[in-house]
Amino acid sequence: TAGVLLGEVLIPSFIHWYFGPAFEPAIPVFRTCLLGAIPYVVYVLMRNILDALDVRPINARNLIIALAVLIILCLIRSEIMWMAWSLIASLTLLGVLTLREVYVRLRISPKLPEPIPA
């Protein structure tokens, strides 16, 4: 979150320095897409736990659902800001689905037996 906040503040300076003033209209798109980093990090951190808790391809299913939502939203409207917000929506969905699956797996997984005292 701190990196995203820092990025939101520094994006205008970076765009001017790297791309030049002609790319100034792209700043809102960069800022919007940067917000997607937060739910994506949630997914990246939780997918390893989910993989360890289940042998089924739960991550693949979540990725396919998020991709389908992104494609459908992008087909509805082709405006660049709509597509940027569609990316945010699909990444948020991916993060939420992954968190939900980890929660469900942790609730139903059997508890480890207590170690036998030596």
N, C-alpha and C positions, 0 to 999 in steps of 0.2 A: 504494500500500500504506500509506503514511504517513497519507493522508487517511482510509482505511478504519479504520485503528487509532485515529485521533483521533475519528472518528465513533462507533466502538464505545464509546469512553470517554464521549463527550458526549451520546449518545442519551438516557440517562435524564433528564439535566437539561433537554434540549430538549423532550422529551415532557411533562415536568411543567410547563414554562414555557408551551409553545404550546397543548397540548391539555388540560392539567389532570391532577390525580391520578386521575381516572376512567379514563384511558387507560394506566395503569401496566401492565396485563396485555399490552398490545401491544408492550412494549419488546423481548421476545425475537424477535418477528416482524420488527420494524424491524432489529434487529441481524443476524438471519439474512439478510434481503434485502440488507442493505448489503454482505455478503460477495460478492454477485454483481457488484459494481462492478469487481472485479479482472479476472475473465475477460472482462467486457464491454469494458473498456478495451483489453485485448489484441486483441479483435475489431475495435474501432474503429480502432486504430493499424495493424493488418495488412490491413484490407480495402482500403485505398487502394493498397497494394503489390500485392495480388492483382488488383485491377482493372487496374493498369498492366501486369501480366504476362500477362493472358489476356483475350480478348475474349468468352469464354463467360460466362454468368451464374452463376459459381461461388458468389458471395455469396448470391444468391437461393436456390440449392440448399441451402447451409449454413443459412440462416435458416429454410427450410421444414422441414428435418430437426430443427432445435432446437425449432421451434414444435410439430411433431408429437410429439416426446418430451415436451414440457411438457404438452400437452393429454392425452396418454395417461396420464402420471403423475398429473395432476390428476383424471382420471376414475376412477383406481383408488381413491383415497381423497379425501374432501373435508375433511379436517382442515386447519386453517389452517397449522400448522407443517409438515405434509407438503407442502402447496402451496408454502410458502416454500422448503423444501429442494428441491422439484421445480424451482423457478425457478433455484436455484443450479446444479443438475445440468444444466439445459438451457443456461444461459449458459456453463458450463464446457465443455460439448460444443461449443457454437458457437465458443468461443475455441480449442479444440483442433483442430477441423476447419479453421478459418481458418489457424492456424499450420502445420498439415500441408500444406494446399494451397500456401501460400507457399513452404514448404520444397521441395515437389515441383517447383513452377514454377521456382524459383531453381536447382535442380539440373539441370533439363533444358533450360533456356533457353540458346540459343546465346551463346557469348561474343562480345563485340564485337571487331571486328578491331583490330589494333594501328594507331595512327595512322602515316601515312607521314611520315617526317622531311622537313622543308622544306629 
